[in-house]
Amino acid sequence: MKSAKWIWKYRDFEKYHAKLYLLNREERGKIVPAFYEIHNPSASVRFRKKVLLDMPETISVISDGTLCMELDGERLNGADSYVIPAGEHMLMAVVGNNNGMCAVFIEGKTIISDESWEADSYDLAWETVGTSPLLNGENVKPSDYSLPETHIYPVSDTKENDSRIIDFGDEVFIKADIYDLPGDSVTDIFYGESLEETYSERCVIIDRIENKKEAHLPARACRYIRFTGNTKFRISAMSVALPIVNKASFESDKTLTDIFNISAKTLGLCSKMFYLDGIKRDRWFWGGDAMLSARMNYYSFYDYDTVKRTLLALASDITHKNPINNILEYSFYWMMMLDEYYLYSGDIDFVKRNYTVCKNLLNYYISRRDEYGFIPDIKGVWVFIDWHDIEKKGDVCVIQMLYAKSLEIMKHFAEITENSQDIQYYGKLYTDIYEQINKVFWNEEKSAYVSSFKNGIVSDQVRRHQNYLAVLFGFADSTKTKRIIEGVCLNREIPKLTTPFYGMFEYELLFKYGYTKEAMDGIRSYWGGMVELGAQTMWEEFDPDETGTEHYAMYGEPFDRSLCHAWGACPLYFFGKYVAGVSPDLPGYKHFTVKPCITCDDFSATVPICGGYVNVSKNSGSITVKTDMPGGVLVVGDKKLELSANESVTILY
């Protein structure tokens, strides 16, 4: 028997909880609202369903907001339960909410609230309602939902001069409750990802408790908490976490094993209601960061729901008057994230529900093309690309490549949803921009794509970003690809990347084109360098030439670098896709390939796939694979072997 669910207008749950995140960034005692438009859920929603009853049925109704029930267009008297007579009826629940979101929970013998209901906001745009597996039963209203909490205990609680210092031994995301205060004292609180941060005048997260007997503090990220003033009190801490479990494992030598485990911990901490960039400073969700987080997720937690919530929250404005996050290129990462979600899940219904959103999103750009067919930089819109000196004015090569990739994805969506007119339209746009990119940005003398084109003048700046995309997105043919790898990727004179964000593209290119040694050496150096310095979560940026507290500085502040940053966890993706070698060939892993890296050090890995797993191990000249899913093929060198579910296979090489 099906159970009733809380239902709401599609996207409203994500809009409401996104607003709570985006309006609660803290910096040194101040709230910093998100740097982009925030959208509100509907203030009034109608829910409807046609029902057919053989006999009268009593239903109970709970609402998140003010409720008015209607039966066949007639209002019913306000109550907690209603008797619906036998026969065919149109049942409608109207909910209004000034402070939260509009939702309803209806339960009867046969009439229950679920995905069979429709909703609108008095605009006649009826559509299937939204639901969430996070809400189980009627007890918690959608507006009141918060992530589960569990007790967590510090590894030490010590006094040092006039300070009390609590060390949790690891990066945590906690809510602290303070008890047994005298009621006439002041306690200052300094949270730090490092102990040094708690002593700095520029400590990012601070609190003050004045003249209270107890205090219940909001969730914050830290490892250390330093208290000054009155320090005699009892503290209780609750870890706040999304109820997901890492389904992957990876074991090799200590460095690689540590990199994998620390990366998984990092992504887990940054997986809240949505994929957050980091858990200390912003705690926002950005299109580029989220796309990378979703990729890592498919090789660790394999959690569809956070991917979908983040996609819906990022594209909550279905008309798209602005780019996602008000960053010119971040809408294109959103398109890539949706495309990859379909590949790893096979969920065509989600693509269909967001098809018009995709069209509206791309229309924003199509309507702003210049005479060359390119997307120029737009006043008031941030061109980010990366924290780097790459040129960002005029027609930027990276922007055009990401735009072209999005057109290609849109053509694919048109194909799988059988929209023949759109197939031709987006296909033609893609072909045209593909030709223009190669005509304008390829520099034969430099054997590379240059950064920008402005006022009819082509730049001569060569940076890694556009050249990695050119290879991975197929703009560069085999000859150009070889020249780019040798002249850009392996060229130390080209300025190096500064963050793991574009490191995702760099290492993917290296693995994909057979430069495995260079990729693994780079992972050991970059991520292994963090681990060697004692990192327990992956950082926003790492420079091995920095020393001491220099590692904590960013954005002109001494402690603003995030030491638990989602994009730092990308080794999860590399180890699963390129070392263990597991990737889907068809949506939802209906067919998949296992192509382990035979030049890597010995390893043992478990990679989650759609509803199952693949175990892969490499040991002294042999590869052993076992999966519980059909449709796989093992590729080792020139050998190919069909995989049968629940049968272990070993190949010598």
N, C-alpha and C positions, 0 to 999 in steps of 0.2 A: 504494500500500500504506500502510495506517495505521501510525502510529508509537505505541509505548508511551508512557504518561504516568505521572508520579507521581500516585497517587490517595490520598485521605484521606476521613474522614468529613466530610460537608458542613459548612462553617463552621469546621472545626478549624484550617485554615491561617490564616484571618483572626483567630481567637481567639489563636493562639499569637503571631503577629507583632504583633497589637494589644497584647498584654501587654508585649512588649519596648518598645514606644513608651511605653506608659502608665506604666511604672515607671522611666523614665529622664529625667524632667524635671529640669533642673539650675537651681539658683539659688544663686549665691555659694558654690560648693563643696559644696552639699548636694543630695541627691536628694529630690524632692517627688513622692510617688506621686499618681496621678490622684485627683480628688475624687469618684469614683464607683466602683461595683463593677466589678471586673475578673474576667473569666471564663476558666477554664482549658480547654484542649482535652482530649479524652478520653484517659485514661491507658491504655486497652486498647480495641482496635477489631478487629472481625471483618470481613473482606472476602470476598465470595462471588460466584461466577459458575458457571452451569451450562454445561458445554462438551460438544460432540459432535465426536469425532475419527474420521476414516476410518482413520488409522494413528497409531502412537505418536508423541509429540512431546516434545521436550526444551525446558524453559523455564528461563530464568535468573531469579533473584529477588534483589532488593536491598531492604532494609527500612530505614526510619528508626525505629529502636527494635529490640527483641528480637522475633525471628520464629519462629513455629511454623506449618508448613504441614500441611493436612489434605486428604485425598482420600476422598470418600464417607464422611466421619466418622472416618477412620483417620488417625492422625498419621504423618507422613513423617519419615524421618531428616533431621536438620539438614544442609543442604548449600547450595551456591550455585546448584545446578541440580537439576532433578527431571525424571524421565521420566514423562509422563502416558500411560497405555495407551490404545489405541483404544477407542471406545465413548462412551457418555454418562456424564458424571461431574459431581459437585458439587465444585468446587475452592474451597478456603477458605484464606485467609492470616490468621493471628491475629498482631497486632502490639501489643506493650506498650512504653511509653516513660515513664520517670520524669522525664526532664529536657527533653524536646522534645515533638514531636507524633508521632502514629502514622501512618505512610505506607508505601506499598509500590510497587515498580516491577517489573513482570513482563513478560518479553519472550520470545516464542517465534515459531514460524512463523505460527501463526494465533491463538494465545492471547496477548493483550497486555492490560495494565492500561489501561483507559480508562473512559469514562462508561457502558459497558455493565455495569460492576460495581456491586454494592450494598454498603453497610456498615451496621453497627450497633455498639452498645456493650453487648452482651449484654442488651439490653432488648427485642429483637425488633421494634424500630422501624426496620426495614430501609428504606433510601432510597438513591437514586442518589448515587454518590460525588462529591466535589469534585475539581476540577482547576484549574490556572492556566496561562495562556500565559507567565507569568514564568519557569517552569521548563522548560527545553528539554533533554531527554535525562536520562540517569541520573546525570550527574557531580556535581550539587549536590543534596544532600538538602533537602527542604522546610524542616526546622528550621534549616538552615545558610544558607538563601538570604539574600542581601543585595543591595542595589541596585548597578548597575554603577558603576565608578569610572574617572575619566579624570584624567590629570595636568593641573594648573592652576598657572599661574605668576604671582607678584606683579608689579605694575607698578613697585613700588619696594621697596627693602630698605635702610633708612637707620639711622644712629645718631643719637640725640639725648640729650645728657647721659649718663645711666646706662642709657638704654633703647635697645633695638633695635626698630624699628617696621616691620612689613610691611604694605603696602597692596595689596590685590587690585584696587583700582580700581572695585569693584562689590560688591554683596551676593553672597555665595557660601555654599555649604553644603559644608564640606570636612572631610577627615580629614588631620591633620598628622602626619608622621613626623619625628622629630628624631634626627639621627645625629652621631657624632663628639664626643660629650660626654666630659669627662675621667673621669667615674665617681665623683668625690668633690665634686661641686658642686650648687648649688641654682639652679633657674631658675623664676621665677614668670611666669605667662602670663595675659594679660588680653585677652579677645576683645571687640570692639565693633562695633556697627553704625554708630557714629560714633567719631571719634578721641577725643572728649571722654570717652566712656564708658570707654575703656581706662585713663584716668587717675583714674577715680572710685573711692573706697572702696566704692561700691555697684555696681561693675561686676557685671553679672548672671552672666556665664560666666567662670570662672577655673580655672586649673590650676597645679599645682606638680610639678616634676620634681626628685627628690632622689636623688643618689648613683647615677646610672645612666649607662651609656654610650650608650644610645639609648632612645627612648620612642615609642610608637605611640598617639596620642591619639584619642578617639572623635570622631565627626562633630559639628561645631558650625557655627552660623551666625555670620557676621561679614563685615565689610569689612576691618577693621584687626585686627592682632594685635600687642600690645606685650609685649616680653620684658624682664625685669629680672633681676639677679643675673648668673649666667654667660650671656653672650649669644654666645659663640663656638661655633657648631655649624652643621651643614648641615641644611637643612629641605627636605622634599619634601611637596607637598600634592596631595591627590586630591579632585576634585569628585565628590560622590555625587548621582546623579540618576536619576529614573525614565526608562526608555527610551521617551519619547513625544516627538512633534514637533508644534509649532504648525502647524495646517493653514489658519489664517486670516490675513488681512492687512487692513489699513485704512490708507488714505492720504488726508489732507486737508491743512489748514494744519498748520504745525509743532506747534502746541499739541495738537491732537487726535491727530495721528500719534504724538507722544510719549506721550500718555496711553494710547493703545492698546498701543503696544509695551512700555511699562513695566508695564501691567496684565498683559499676556501673560507677561512675565518673572516677575512676582510669583506668578501662579497656577502657573507651571511649577515654581518653587522650592518652593511649598507642596504640590505634588503628589508625594508620596513613595509608600510602600506604600498610604497612605490620604491623604485630603485633610486636611492639618494646618491648624490655625488660623493658625499662624505658625511660622517655622523657628528662632527664637531661644529663646523662653522656654518656652511650654507644649509645643509640638510634639505636641499632642493633637488628637483629632478630636471635634468637637462637632456635634450634630444640626443646629443652625441654621446654623453656619458651613459645614458640609458640603453642605447643600442649596443654598446660594448658590454654592459652588464648582462643584457639578455643573452648575448653570445656565450659569455662565461657560464651563465646559468644552465645552458643546454649541456654543459660538460661537468656539472656539479649537482645542483639541486633539482634541475629539470622541473621547475615550477612554472606552469603555464599561467597561473592566475596573476602573479605579480607582473608578468610581462603584459598581460591584457590590461590590468589596472593602470599601469604606467602609460601604455599607449593611449588609453582613453583619457587619462588626466592631461597628457601633453596636447592632445587634439580635442580638448573640451569645447573649443570654439569651432563648431562645424562649418561656419561660413569663412573662416580664415581671412580676417581683415589684416592680420599681421603674421609674420613667420612664427613658427613655434619658438618659444623663449625669446622672441624678438631678436634672434640671431639668424642671419640670412641663410646659412647652410644647414641649420639644425632641423628644418622641415625635411630635408633630404635624408638625414639619418633616420628620421621617423619612418619614412617610406622603406628604407632598408630594414629597419627593425620589424616592421609589419611583414615584409616579404620573407624574412628569415623565420619569423614566428610561424608563418604558413608552412615553410619547408620542414621545420622541426616538429610541427604538431599535426599537419594535415587538416587544420580547422578552416575549411573553406567558408563556413557560415560567418565567421568573424571577419573575413575579408569582405564578404558580401555586405555585412552590416556597416562596414567602413568604406565602401566603394565610393559613395558620393562625397564623403569627407576627403578622400584622396584626390578626387577630381577638383573639388573646391580649393584644396591646398595647392595643387599645381597651377590652377587658374590664376592664383595670386602672382605667380612668377611669369606665366605665359603672357599675361596682360602687361608686364613690365619689361619685356624684351627690348633691347635697343636695335639699331639698324643692322647690326651684325647677327642678330638672333641670340645674343648673349644676355645674361642677367647681370646688370651693373650693380655696383654698390649703391644702396638706397639710403637717402638721408634719414637719420634717426634709427637705422637698423644696424646692429653690430655685425661686423664680419670678424669672426673669431679665428677660425682655422685651428690655431694652437697658440700656446704661449711661446711665440717665436718671432723673428724679424722678417718673416715672409711678407711680401708686398700684399696689401689688402685694399687697394684703391683701384677704381676703374672696373674693367672686366677681369676678374681674378680667375686664373685657370682652375684652381681647386673647385671654385663655385660652379663653373661650367661643367666640370666632370661629374660632380655630385648631382647637378640638375639633369644631365644626360642619363645618369644611372637611374634617377627617379622616373624619367620618361620610359626607360626600358622596363622598369618594374611595373609601371602603370599599364603598359602594353601587355605584360604578362597577366596582370589582374584582369584586363579586358578579355584575354583569351580564356582564362579559367572560368570566367563568369559569362562567357559567350556574348560579349558586346561587340559585334562585328564592326560597327561604325567607329567605336573607340580604338579598336585594334589598328585600323588604318590611320586614324588621326594621330595617336601617340607614336605609332611606328614611323610616320613621316617626320614628326618633330624630332624623334631620336636620330634618324638618319641624317637630317640636316645639321643638327648640332654636333654629331660625331664628325662629320666632314669639316665643319668650321673649326673645331678644336684642333684637329690635325693640321689644318691649313694655317692657322694663326699662331698656335703656341709651340709647335715643334720647331726646334732650332737645330738644323742639320750640323752646323759647325760645332755646337756644344754637345751634340748627341743626347739631347734632353729636352723636356718641355720646360718653358720658362714660366715665370710666376704671373705676369699680368699683361694687359693690353689696355692702353689709355690714350685718348685723344689721337687715335690713329697710330700710336707709337707702341711697338712691341718691346717689352722689357727684355733685358739680357740676364735677369737674375734667375739662377737655377737653385731650387730648393728640393728637398727630398719629397715633400708632401705630394705635389702634383704628379711626380714621376712614379711614386708608389701606386697612386690611384690609376695612372695611365696603364700600368702593367696589370693590376688586379682587375680593372674594369674592362680591359680589352681594347683600349684606344691604341695601344702600341702593338704592332705586329711582332713576329718572332725576331726579326732583325733589330727593331728598335728596342725590344725587351732586353736582348743581350747587351746592347750598348748602354742602356739605362742601368742595368745591374752592375756592369763593370765601371761605368763612368760616374754614377751617382751613388748607388747603394753601397758599393764597396770602396768609394772614394772618400778618404778621410778629410780631404780639403773642402768638401761640401759641409756646411755647418750641420752639426749633429742635432738630432731631435732633443727636446728638453723635457718632455713628459711621456709617460707610457700611453697617452692617448693615441698619438700617431705611431707609437711603437707597435700597436696592434697591427697596423698595416705593414710596417717594416718587417716584422718577424713573419707575418703571413707570407709575404713575398719571398723571403729567404727559404722558408720551409717548402713552399709550393714549387719553387724552381730549383730545388736540390742543394741549396746551400745550408745543409743541416748543421754541419760543424760550426759555421759562422753563427747560426741562430742559437745553438745550444751554448756556445761560448759567450754570446751576448747575454743570454738569460742568466748564466752563472755569474757573469760580471755585474750586470745591473741589479737584478733581483737578489742574487746571492750576496751582492755588496750590502744591500739593506739588511739582509738577515745577519750577515757577519757583524754589523754594527748593533745588533740586538733588536732589530725591528720585530715586533710581534703582530703587526698588521702592515699592509703595504701602503707606501706613501704616495702622495700626489705627485711628487717629483723627487728625483735623487741625482745628486752630483757627487761622484766619488772624490772630487777635488776639494769638496767642502770638509770642514772639521768642526767638531764640537757642536755648539748650538747653532752654527750656520745651517745645519740640516733642518732646522725648524722654521727658518725665515722664508717669507714669500709675500708678495704684494706690498713691499715696503714696510712690513711689520715683522718683528722678531719671532713671533710664534703663530703666524697665520697659515703656515703650511699644514695641510691636512695629513695626519699620520695614519689615517684609516680612510683610504680613498678608493672608490670602486674601480676606477680605471687602472689602478695599480695591480689588480688581481688577474690581469689577462693571461698569465701562464696557465691558468685553468683551461683556457681554450686551446692553447698551443699543445699542452700535454695530451689532451683528449683527442683533438682532431689530427695532430701531426706526429706525435710520438706514439700514442696507441693507434692512431690512424683511423679513427671511427668517424664516418660521416654519412648522412643520408643522401641517396641518389634520387629518391622520390619523396614527395611530401609524406610526413608522418612515419618515416622509416619503412615504407612499404617495400622498398629495396634499399640496401645499404652496403657500403664497402668498408672492409677492415684492411687497411694497408699500413701495418706497423713500420716504424722507422728501424731499419736493420743496421744502420750505422750509429745509432744512439747507444749509450751504455745500457746494460741490462736493466729491466724494469718489470714491474707487475702493476697492472691497472684494471680498475673497473670503471666502465663508462656507461652511464645511464642512456637508454634510448627510449623511444616512445612506448611506454608501458612495460619496458623490460631492461635488460642490461647486456653488456658485452664484457667478458673478461679477456684481457690480453696480457700475455707475458712473453718476454724475450730473455733467453737464458743460454749463453754459450753456443751460439749457432743454431738455435731452434726458436720457433715461434709457436706458442700454444694459444688457441682461441676457443672460447665457449660462450654461447649466447642462448638465451631462452626464447628468442624471437626468430621466426622464419624470414627468408628474403635476403640473407646476407651472403656476401662473397668475400673470401679471404684472398688478398693479393700479396705475394711475397716474391719480389723480383719478377721473373717471367712466368711464375706459377700462379694459377688461379684455381680456387676450390670453393664450390658451393657449400655454404654452412647449413647444417640441419639444427633445428632447435634442440637444446639440451644435450648435444653431443660435442665432446671435446675433440679438437683437431690439432695435430702438431705437424709442422712442416720444418724440415731441415734446409738450411741454405748455406 
